[in-house]
Amino acid sequence: MIRAFRASLKFYGAFAFCVFLVVPFAAPSRAANGVHDLPLLFDARERIARPDLSGLARLRFLTTVDFPPFNFVDQSGRLAGFHVDLVREICRELEIEAKCQIQAVTFPELQPALVDGQGEAVIAGIGISTELRQRFAFSRAFMKLPARFAANRQAIGRDVSVAALAAKPVGAVAGTTHEAMLKAFFPKLQTQSFPTREAMLAALKQGAVAAVFSDGMQLSFWTAGSDAANCCALIDGAYFSQRFLGEGLAIMNRKGDSALTQAIDHALLELSRKGRLNEIYLRYFPDSIY
């Protein structure tokens, strides 16, 4: 599912370079409304010990350039994004900035490069599967991507709620996990399937369907963008399902590096507890996807 999302937002071009993260990164924090904060995935009372990393020669994170706003090339030609800033904060929390690097490769190269020792960890939106868990270790999830409804303002009226969708057609892309999730979670709604995401959004904009059910991140950007022309708005409610949407975004590393997995989990827990994980989220998702 996450891989399909990556492909839908792909930046085209060939890039292969390293960005060395040895300079502290500072950005102004943004005021957070409680409704828009990143949902907590860590218990603040939990404790994960930080292992001794003194013997670590380097920590190179592998990523890509085609998964905005998580990782992409900015206007100055530098690797940027949510994942890049998160790597900086992880390395700062572990006090190993001088040993940290991040390198961009193509998506098909991620797993072979990790196996061959060209990097120690992958942070690139890889969907966790049973097959991958047999081969690699994963950190705790640091973010989950929700499914959401977006409604046509005129078709739904003032009552912008799921209850207002009764007896109205709701679009979904045929054969996707979101279509299956819509039918499972809301069996009484009238589902109308579309062959592509573009066809679904065009029908929503025209009012041919009252709402659509799809990836919350994509819908949040679309409804706020010029293509939507203010036709539509997100309906309150973010829906999660490990069965349909997976475990969420995590960092992958080799199975033999248990100390590294624990160190990353320690850093993620501390970043969550201190609010720095939420600050990064608000930096790239100021309108919230939740």
N, C-alpha and C positions, 0 to 999 in steps of 0.2 A: 504494500500500500504506500509506504513512504517512498519507495523507489519510483512508483508511478507519479507521485507528487513532484519529486525531483525533476522528472522528465518534462512535466508540464510547464515548469518555470525555467527551463534550461537556457543559459547564455551560450551562444555559439562562439567558438574560437578555440585556438590551441594555446594553452598556457602551461608552462612547467618551470617553476622557480621556487625559491625558499624565502621566507620572511623570518628573520631571527628576532625573537621576542625577549630582548634583554633590556629594553628601555621601558620603565613603568608607564602605563597608559592611564591618563586621567581624562574624565569627561564629566560635565556637569550632571548631577543627578536630577531626575525629574520627579515632581510631586506625583504621588501615586494615589489614585482613588481606590478604595478597598475593593470595589466591584471589578476593577481592571487588573488587579494584581495577578501575577503568575500563581496558579494553584500550588499549594504546598505539597510536595511529595516526600518530605522528610519530617520526621518527628523531632521537634526542637529538644526533646528530652533525651534523645538517642545520643550515644557516644560511639564514634568509630576512631580507634587509635591510629595515629599517624605513624606508619612504619619508618624505619631508618633508611633513608635514601642516599646516605653518604657515599655508597659504592656505585651509585648510578652515574655513568659517564655522560649520558645525554638523555633527553626525553623529546623525541621528535614525533609530533602529531601529523598524521596524513589527512588531507582533506581534498576537496575539489573546488572548482571555480564556478560551478553551474547550479547552485542551490541557494539563490537569494531568498530571503535576506540573511540566510545562515552563513553562506560563504560565497563570495563573488569578488570580482576585481573592480575597485572603485575608479573614479575619474582620473586619479593620479597614477593608475596602473598598479596599485598595491592591493594585496589580498586583505579583505575586510569582511565584516559580518558578525552575527551573533556568535558563531562557533569560534571565530578568531578572538573576539574579546573574552569569551569564556576560557579559552586556553590561557590567555594572559593572566586571568584571575586565578585559575587553578595553579599555575606555576608560582604566582606571587604568594598564594596561600601556603604552598608547600615549601616556599623559600628556596626555590631552585631556578629562578629566572635565568641565570647565566647558562644553565644547561638546557633550556627549553628552545625548541624550534618548531616551526610549522611549515609543511611543504605541501604544495598543491600538485596533484597528479590527476589523471583521468579516472572516472569511476571504475572501469574494469581493472585498473591497475592497483586499486586499494588493497584487496586481499592478498594478491601475490607479493606486493611490496611489504606488507606486514609480515607475511610468512618468511620472506627472504631477509628480514632484518633491516630493511631500508627505513623502517620507522618502528616506534614502540607502541603507538596507539592510533586509532582511526576515529575521527570525529567528522562525519559526513552524512548523517541522516540515513544510515543503513537500517533497514527494517530487521528486527531481531526475529530469527526463525529457529525452529528446533534443530535444523541442519547446521546453522551457524553456531548455535550454542554447543554443539558437539565438537566444533573445531576451535572456537575462540571463547575468550572470557569477555564479559560485559560489566560495565559499571552499573550502578543504580540509575534508573531513568531520571533525567533532570528536567524533562518537559514532555507533555503529552499534547498531541494534536487533536482537537475536538472536531466533531461533526456539528454543523449548525444549519438552521433554517435562514434563508433570506427571502423576504416577501416583497411583492410589488405594492407600492404604497397605495395606488388607486384601487387595485383589486381587493385589498384586504381592509381598507378603511382605517379608522382610528384605533381599532382594537388590534394592536400589533402583538399578538400572542398565538401560541400553538392552538389554543382553543378556537380561535377565529378561523382556522383552516378547515374545520369540519365542513364537509360537503363541497369543498373546493379542491381542484386538482393541484397536486404537489409534484414537481418534477424531480427526476433523478436520472443519472447516466446509467444506461442499461448495462447489466453485467458487472457492476462495480460493488465494492464492499458497502458503499454508502446506500445504494439501492437496497441491498439485502438488509442493512441495518434499519433503514426507514421502514421496511415492511415488518421487521421483527419488533421494533420499538413502538411503531404507530400503525398497527394492523387495520385500524378503522379509517385511516386517511386514504384518499383516492390517489394512488400513485400513477404518474404518467411518465413513461420511460422515453429517453432520448438517446440517439446513437452517439452523440459527442457532448462534451461540456459546452462547446460553443453554441450548439443548437439549443441546449437547455437554457443557457443564459439569455439567448436571443428571445426565446419564448417567455421567459420571466420579464424581460424588459418590455416586451409588447403586451404583457398582461394575459397571454394565452394560458399561463398557469399562475395561480395566486402566489406560489412560493416554490422554492427548490430546497433540496436537502443535499449537502455536499461538504467538502472539506472546509472547516471553519476559517483556516488561514487564507485560502484562496478567495473565499467569499468576502472576508473582511477587506482585502485589498480591492476586489472588484467593485463592491458597493461604494467604496470611497473614491474610486477612480473615475476618469473621464468617460470611459466606455459605458458605464452605467448611467451617466447623465442624471444622477440623483433620482433615478426611478425607483430605487429599492433600498431596503434597510434590513439589517440583521434583526431577527427576533430573539428576545431574551432566552437564554438557555444554551449551555454548551454540553454536548453529549459525548460520553466516553464509553468505550467498550474494548477490552483487551481482545475479546473474541474477534471483533470486526476490524479494529483499528490498530491492534498490536500493543506492545508494551510501552511504547514511547521512544523518545530520543535518548540514546545512551552512547557511551564511549567504548569502543571495542579494542581489546589487546590480546596478546598471545596467552594461552592457557597457563603456561609455565610461569608467567609473571604475576603471581598472586599478590606479591607485595605492592606492585604497581596498581593493580585493581583496587586494593584496599586504600592506597594513598589517594587515588582519584575519588573514591567514595568519601574519604575523609574530607577532601577539599570541597566536594560538592555539598556535603552536609554543612560545613562551616559557611560556605557562600550563601546557602539558603538561610541559615540561622541569622547571619549578619545582614541580610537584605541585599547583598551585592548581586545575587543571581536575579532577583527581581529587578534591580536597576538595569542590568543588561537587557532583560526582556523589554522593559519600558523604552529603552533606547531604540529598539528596532521595531517594536509594536506599540506605538503611543496610543493607538485607538483600541488596542486589545483585541485578541482573537477569542476571548472568553466572554 
